[in-house]
Amino acid sequence: MRPRETIEQFDLFLKKHGLSLSAVIIGGSALSLLRVISRETRDFDVLHPPLTGEIIKAQAAFAAEMRRQGIPLDDHWLNDNPVSVADLLPEGWLSRTQVVYQGSAVTLLSLSRDDMLLTKLFAYCDRGTDLGDCLALKPSADELRASLPWIVKQDAHPDWPSHVEESIRELARRLGHEL
C-alpha cells in the first residue's frame, strides 16, 4: 500500500462518518510520510495513544470497502501493536514529535529523527529486519555510537550487548563508517 494514498482515503472515510484520529505513528509508514523511503508498507503502526474501539471498527470497515474496490488492505492495517514501545523511549519523546500528515479528520505525527532512529536500530538488532530503513536514515557514526547504550539496555540476555555492537558495526560498515 502507498501510505499517503491510504491515509488520504481513510481521512475522507473518517470525515464522512464523523470520526477523527490523532496519533503518533512509527515504522515504515512514518518513514514513507517523511519521504525517507518510497516503498509500500503493509500497515500503519500507532505508538500513541492506543486506538479506540470506534477507530478499530472504522479501520476494519475501511479495509473492507477498499477490498470491494479491488485494493488489498488487511483488516488490521491500522494497529496499535507497538504501544509498549512508548514506555521504552527516552523521556520527552512525545514533545519531540512532528506532524507528518494533516487532513480533515486525521492528524498523524512521527517520532523525531533521533527517536525514530532508535526504534529502527533496535528492530534491526532485535529481529534482523529494518536494515533497509536504517540505511535509508543514513545515521552518522556519532549517531550510531550514541544509540548503543539505549539499545543495549532493551534486552537482559547476556549475549545481547555483543550482538548489538556487532550489528551496529556491520551497519556502520555498510554506511562507510568506522566505529
Residue frames relative to the residue before (quaternion, step in Angstrom):
aa qw qx qy qz dx dy dz
M 1.0000 0.0000 0.0000 0.0000 0.00 0.00 0.00
R 0.3822 -0.6688 0.5850 0.2537 3.53 -1.16 0.63
P 0.4408 -0.7502 0.4201 0.2578 3.60 -0.39 1.20
R 0.6768 0.4919 -0.3265 0.4398 3.61 0.79 -0.91
E 0.6618 0.4995 -0.3151 0.4617 3.61 0.87 -0.86
T 0.6560 0.5179 -0.3141 0.4502 3.57 0.94 -0.88
I 0.7122 0.4481 -0.2823 0.4608 3.58 0.78 -0.94
E 0.5964 0.5458 -0.3706 0.4572 3.60 1.11 -0.56
Q 0.6626 0.4912 -0.2970 0.4811 3.59 0.99 -0.83
F 0.6499 0.5061 -0.3130 0.4727 3.59 1.02 -0.81
D 0.5895 0.5666 -0.3532 0.4545 3.57 1.09 -0.70
L 0.6714 0.4811 -0.2894 0.4837 3.60 0.91 -0.90
F 0.6300 0.5390 -0.3201 0.4583 3.57 1.03 -0.85
L 0.6835 0.4737 -0.2965 0.4697 3.60 0.84 -0.92
K 0.6330 0.5322 -0.3357 0.4510 3.57 0.94 -0.84
K 0.6467 0.5316 -0.3030 0.4554 3.57 0.97 -0.94
H 0.7515 0.3750 -0.1984 0.5053 3.59 1.08 -0.74
G 0.5267 -0.6813 0.3874 0.3290 3.59 1.26 0.30
L 0.5422 0.6005 -0.4042 0.4265 3.56 1.15 0.61
S 0.1082 -0.7802 0.6087 0.0955 3.55 -1.28 0.28
L 0.1452 -0.7700 0.6181 0.0628 3.51 -1.30 0.50
S 0.0309 0.7378 -0.6740 0.0219 3.51 -1.04 0.91
A 0.1768 0.8051 -0.5342 0.1876 3.55 -0.53 1.17
V 0.3864 -0.6511 0.5959 0.2678 3.51 -1.37 0.37
I 0.1159 -0.7974 0.5907 0.0420 3.55 -0.80 1.04
I 0.1472 -0.7596 0.6250 0.1036 3.53 -1.27 0.48
G 0.6650 0.5446 -0.3558 0.3669 3.55 -1.29 -0.04
G 0.8291 -0.2785 0.1918 0.4452 3.49 -1.38 -0.35
S 0.6396 0.5245 -0.3452 0.4434 3.59 0.95 -0.74
A 0.6367 0.5072 -0.3298 0.4781 3.59 1.01 -0.75
L 0.6637 0.4978 -0.3095 0.4646 3.59 0.91 -0.89
S 0.6294 0.5243 -0.3328 0.4671 3.58 1.07 -0.68
L 0.6752 0.4803 -0.2957 0.4754 3.59 0.90 -0.89
L 0.6550 0.4815 -0.3001 0.4990 3.58 1.20 -0.53
R 0.3895 -0.7449 0.4376 0.3192 3.56 1.37 -0.20
V 0.3412 0.7152 -0.5193 0.3199 3.56 1.11 0.76
I 0.7705 0.1256 -0.0650 0.6216 3.57 1.13 -0.75
S 0.2853 -0.7677 0.5459 0.1765 3.57 -1.21 0.40
R 0.4816 0.6822 -0.4369 0.3344 3.58 1.24 0.02
E 0.5618 -0.5621 0.4796 0.3721 3.51 -1.32 0.35
T 0.1871 -0.7517 0.6193 0.1279 3.55 -1.23 0.49
R 0.4672 -0.7086 0.4521 0.2742 3.55 -1.12 0.53
D 0.8248 0.0740 -0.0359 0.5594 3.60 1.18 -0.32
F 0.3696 -0.6475 0.6080 0.2726 3.50 -1.43 0.08
D 0.1827 -0.7952 0.5737 0.0720 3.56 -0.64 1.15
V 0.1970 -0.7883 0.5777 0.0782 3.55 -0.52 1.24
L 0.2733 -0.7716 0.5622 0.1180 3.52 -0.81 1.11
H 0.8020 -0.0673 0.1265 0.5799 3.56 0.95 -0.92
P 0.6116 -0.3027 -0.7276 0.0699 1.65 -1.72 1.78
P 0.6765 -0.4295 0.3529 0.4830 3.60 -1.22 0.05
L 0.5362 -0.6370 0.4489 0.3245 3.58 -1.06 0.73
T 0.4316 -0.6789 0.5305 0.2670 3.54 -1.09 0.75
G 0.6704 -0.4992 0.3707 0.4050 3.55 -1.25 0.35
E 0.6724 0.5004 -0.3155 0.4450 3.59 0.94 -0.82
I 0.6489 0.4919 -0.3254 0.4807 3.61 1.07 -0.66
I 0.6114 0.5388 -0.3521 0.4604 3.60 1.04 -0.72
K 0.6618 0.4862 -0.3010 0.4848 3.60 0.95 -0.85
A 0.6592 0.5203 -0.3076 0.4473 3.57 0.95 -0.88
Q 0.6751 0.4838 -0.3197 0.4561 3.60 0.88 -0.82
A 0.6299 0.5116 -0.3371 0.4773 3.62 1.09 -0.63
A 0.6449 0.5068 -0.3152 0.4775 3.60 1.00 -0.81
F 0.6281 0.5268 -0.3210 0.4743 3.57 1.05 -0.79
A 0.6433 0.5197 -0.3196 0.4625 3.59 0.94 -0.88
A 0.6483 0.5121 -0.3149 0.4672 3.59 0.96 -0.85
E 0.6455 0.5107 -0.3168 0.4713 3.59 0.99 -0.82
M 0.6458 0.5139 -0.3224 0.4635 3.59 0.96 -0.82
R 0.6500 0.5117 -0.3201 0.4617 3.59 0.95 -0.84
R 0.6182 0.5361 -0.3432 0.4612 3.62 1.05 -0.70
Q 0.6866 0.4487 -0.2646 0.5072 3.56 1.21 -0.58
G 0.5892 -0.6128 0.3488 0.3946 3.57 1.30 0.14
I 0.5572 0.5744 -0.3933 0.4526 3.57 1.28 0.26
P 0.3188 -0.7750 0.5078 0.1997 3.61 -0.43 1.15
L 0.1532 0.7667 -0.6051 0.1498 3.54 -0.73 1.11
D 0.4236 -0.7227 0.4971 0.2263 3.55 -0.72 1.10
D 0.6025 -0.5818 0.4119 0.3589 3.58 -1.15 0.63
H 0.7589 0.3247 -0.1794 0.5353 3.59 1.15 -0.55
W 0.1748 0.8184 -0.5251 0.1548 3.57 1.07 0.74
L 0.7166 0.2572 -0.1817 0.6224 3.57 1.22 -0.53
N 0.1489 0.8083 -0.5470 0.1586 3.57 -0.45 1.19
D 0.3230 -0.7350 0.5603 0.2036 3.53 -1.26 0.40
N 0.1497 0.8322 -0.5168 0.1342 3.57 1.07 0.72
P 0.7510 0.4125 -0.2580 0.4464 3.65 0.89 -0.73
V 0.2897 0.7937 -0.5099 0.1614 3.67 1.12 0.24
S 0.6205 0.5596 -0.3558 0.4186 3.62 1.05 -0.61
V 0.5383 0.6218 -0.4013 0.4032 3.60 1.20 -0.42
A 0.5642 0.6193 -0.3829 0.3892 3.59 1.10 -0.63
D 0.6541 0.5201 -0.3113 0.4526 3.59 1.08 -0.69
L 0.6757 0.5054 -0.2834 0.4556 3.58 1.21 -0.46
L 0.5885 0.6275 -0.3616 0.3594 3.56 1.12 -0.65
P 0.6199 -0.5456 0.4021 0.3954 3.59 -1.16 0.51
E 0.6356 -0.5585 0.3860 0.3675 3.53 -1.10 0.77
G 0.7972 0.3058 -0.2392 0.4622 3.54 -1.07 0.81
W 0.3505 0.7764 -0.4779 0.2144 3.60 1.24 0.04
L 0.6424 0.5491 -0.3357 0.4161 3.59 0.96 -0.83
S 0.6625 0.5049 -0.3071 0.4603 3.59 1.04 -0.71
R 0.6828 0.4804 -0.2829 0.4721 3.60 1.25 -0.31
T 0.4406 0.7089 -0.4598 0.3033 3.61 1.22 0.07
Q 0.1992 -0.7657 0.6016 0.1101 3.53 -1.31 0.38
V 0.5113 -0.6346 0.4819 0.3220 3.57 -1.09 0.70
V 0.0983 -0.7986 0.5925 0.0397 3.57 -0.91 0.98
Y 0.7813 0.0476 -0.0667 0.6187 3.57 1.27 -0.23
Q 0.0022 0.7747 -0.6317 0.0279 3.55 -0.93 0.98
G 0.0180 0.7955 -0.6033 0.0536 3.55 -0.54 1.20
S 0.7331 -0.3760 0.3075 0.4761 3.55 -1.22 -0.51
A 0.8151 0.1855 -0.0620 0.5453 3.57 0.97 -0.89
V 0.7360 0.3536 -0.2042 0.5400 3.59 1.27 -0.23
T 0.0074 -0.7364 0.6765 0.0014 3.51 -1.09 0.92
L 0.0437 -0.7948 0.6053 -0.0010 3.54 -0.75 1.07
L 0.1388 -0.7634 0.6280 0.0596 3.49 -1.03 0.91
S 0.2277 -0.7471 0.6076 0.1443 3.52 -1.28 0.43
L 0.6123 -0.5240 0.4387 0.3976 3.51 -1.29 0.34
S 0.5948 -0.5151 0.4577 0.4141 3.55 -1.28 0.28
R 0.6809 -0.4719 0.3508 0.4365 3.57 -1.22 0.31
D 0.6733 0.5052 -0.3070 0.4441 3.61 0.84 -0.93
D 0.6897 0.4660 -0.2826 0.4767 3.59 0.89 -0.89
M 0.6282 0.5174 -0.3332 0.4761 3.60 1.04 -0.77
L 0.6329 0.5338 -0.3305 0.4530 3.56 0.96 -0.84
L 0.6319 0.5282 -0.3367 0.4564 3.60 0.95 -0.79
T 0.6838 0.4822 -0.3043 0.4553 3.60 0.84 -0.91
K 0.6680 0.4919 -0.3046 0.4680 3.59 0.99 -0.78
L 0.6522 0.4992 -0.3184 0.4733 3.60 0.97 -0.77
F 0.6254 0.5238 -0.3350 0.4714 3.57 1.04 -0.75
A 0.6574 0.4990 -0.3119 0.4707 3.61 0.91 -0.90
Y 0.6255 0.5381 -0.3280 0.4600 3.57 1.02 -0.79
C 0.7029 0.4455 -0.2634 0.4879 3.60 0.89 -0.90
D 0.7070 0.4961 -0.2624 0.4304 3.56 0.93 -0.92
R 0.8262 0.2231 -0.0821 0.5107 3.57 0.78 -1.04
G 0.4339 -0.6924 0.4670 0.3380 3.57 1.23 -0.30
T 0.5726 0.5485 -0.3864 0.4712 3.56 1.29 0.33
D 0.7204 0.4908 -0.3097 0.3798 3.55 -1.31 -0.19
L 0.3198 0.7523 -0.5187 0.2503 3.61 1.20 0.29
G 0.6595 0.5221 -0.3129 0.4411 3.59 0.87 -0.93
D 0.6616 0.4926 -0.3063 0.4752 3.57 0.99 -0.83
C 0.6319 0.5222 -0.3321 0.4667 3.59 1.02 -0.77
L 0.6508 0.5017 -0.3126 0.4765 3.58 0.97 -0.82
A 0.6536 0.5230 -0.3102 0.4505 3.58 0.99 -0.84
L 0.6454 0.5165 -0.3161 0.4656 3.59 1.10 -0.65
K 0.2059 -0.8408 0.4778 0.1494 3.58 1.31 -0.35
P 0.0662 0.8200 -0.5657 0.0564 3.60 0.64 1.01
S 0.4634 -0.6525 0.5242 0.2911 3.54 -1.15 0.67
A 0.6658 -0.4673 0.3797 0.4406 3.57 -1.29 0.19
D 0.6423 0.5225 -0.3251 0.4569 3.60 1.00 -0.79
E 0.6461 0.5070 -0.3240 0.4697 3.61 0.98 -0.79
L 0.6427 0.5134 -0.3263 0.4657 3.58 0.97 -0.79
R 0.6533 0.5060 -0.3152 0.4667 3.59 0.93 -0.87
A 0.6732 0.5099 -0.2918 0.4490 3.57 0.92 -0.94
S 0.6541 0.5319 -0.3154 0.4356 3.61 1.09 -0.61
L 0.5324 0.6898 -0.3908 0.2966 3.59 1.09 -0.65
P 0.6870 0.4788 -0.3312 0.4347 3.68 0.66 -0.89
W 0.6584 0.5030 -0.3198 0.4596 3.59 0.96 -0.81
I 0.6757 0.4875 -0.3059 0.4607 3.61 0.84 -0.91
V 0.6381 0.5479 -0.3278 0.4303 3.59 0.92 -0.88
K 0.7226 0.4511 -0.2714 0.4480 3.61 0.91 -0.79
Q 0.5386 0.6463 -0.3978 0.3659 3.63 1.25 0.03
D 0.7779 0.2052 -0.1184 0.5821 3.61 1.23 -0.21
A 0.3441 -0.7747 0.5030 0.1687 3.58 -0.86 0.98
H 0.4140 0.7085 -0.4834 0.3048 3.61 1.21 -0.03
P 0.5294 -0.6758 0.4050 0.3147 3.62 -0.81 0.93
D 0.6944 0.4592 -0.2809 0.4775 3.62 1.11 -0.53
W 0.4514 0.7288 -0.4274 0.2870 3.57 1.28 -0.25
P 0.6724 0.5016 -0.3445 0.4214 3.68 0.68 -0.87
S 0.6868 0.4599 -0.3048 0.4731 3.61 0.86 -0.85
H 0.6090 0.5393 -0.3505 0.4641 3.60 1.08 -0.67
V 0.6497 0.5137 -0.3147 0.4637 3.59 0.93 -0.90
E 0.6693 0.5018 -0.3063 0.4544 3.58 0.83 -0.95
E 0.6571 0.5031 -0.3065 0.4703 3.58 0.96 -0.86
S 0.6575 0.5125 -0.3043 0.4609 3.59 0.93 -0.88
I 0.6812 0.4754 -0.2883 0.4762 3.58 0.90 -0.92
R 0.6128 0.5349 -0.3462 0.4675 3.61 1.05 -0.69
E 0.6513 0.5072 -0.3120 0.4703 3.59 0.98 -0.86
L 0.6373 0.5103 -0.3227 0.4789 3.58 0.97 -0.81
A 0.6391 0.5243 -0.3208 0.4622 3.59 0.93 -0.91
R 0.6343 0.5294 -0.3307 0.4561 3.58 0.95 -0.86
R 0.6698 0.5026 -0.2974 0.4586 3.59 0.90 -0.91
L 0.6906 0.4598 -0.2594 0.4943 3.55 1.17 -0.64
G 0.5144 -0.6591 0.4026 0.3728 3.58 1.29 -0.12
H 0.5246 0.6173 -0.4151 0.4139 3.60 1.20 0.50
E 0.2543 -0.7043 0.6291 0.2089 3.51 -1.32 0.33
L 0.1716 -0.7826 0.5894 0.1036 3.56 -0.97 0.84
